[in-house]
Amino acid sequence: MKMWIARSGGNVLTLHQSKPRRVKISHCSNEFFWASDVKTQSFLNKNLFPEVTFENSPQEVELVIKK
């Protein structure tokens, strides 16, 4: 299953079902987060995937269920 992982400027790591887009938190803030059209997103431990940064987000990942 194709999914997307992204890290916000505030170091929040999220997993999305569809490719997220960068959204500014407010007009008076320089902080951004990632949002997708599909309302389902999961928050992950920020220590996971240290190679994923705000600058190289979002990244496509493959979710595999092993039996």
N, C-alpha and C positions, 0 to 999 in steps of 0.2 A: 504494500500500500504506500503510495507516494504521499509524503507530508512535508511540512516546512518547519524549520526551527529558526528562531530569531532572538537576538538579545537587544534589549532597549538601551537607551543612553543611561538609564538608572540601574543597569545591570540585572534586569528582570529577564529571565529566559522563558520563552514560550514555544509551544508546539501547536501548529495550525494544520487544519485539513486542506485549506487552500492557500495559495501564495499571498502573504500579508503585504500591506502597503504601509509606508512610514507616515505617521500622523503626529502633528505637534500637539503637545498636551494643552497649551493655551497660547493666546497671542502674546502674552507677556513672559513666556517661558522659553528657554532654548532646549528643553528636554523633549524627546520624541519617544513614542512607543510604536509597536507594530500591531495593526488591526487587519482582519480579513473579512470578506463578505459573509463567510460562513461563521455563525456565532459561536461555534465550538472551538475553544482553545484550552490548552492545559498549561498550567504553570509548572515549571521544572525547577529542581534545586539549582541555584545559580552557580554552584561549583561544578556541575556537569558540563561537559563539552567546552573546556576553556579556550579551544581553538575558534569557537564561534564568538565573534565580536560584533559590536554595533556597526562598525565600518564594513564588515563582510556579510552582514545579514541582509535578507534572509537566505538560508541555504536549504536546498532540497535534500530530504533524507528518505530512506526506504525503511518502513516499519515491517518487520518480518516476525510472524508468530511461529515459533518452533514447537513441534509436537513431541 
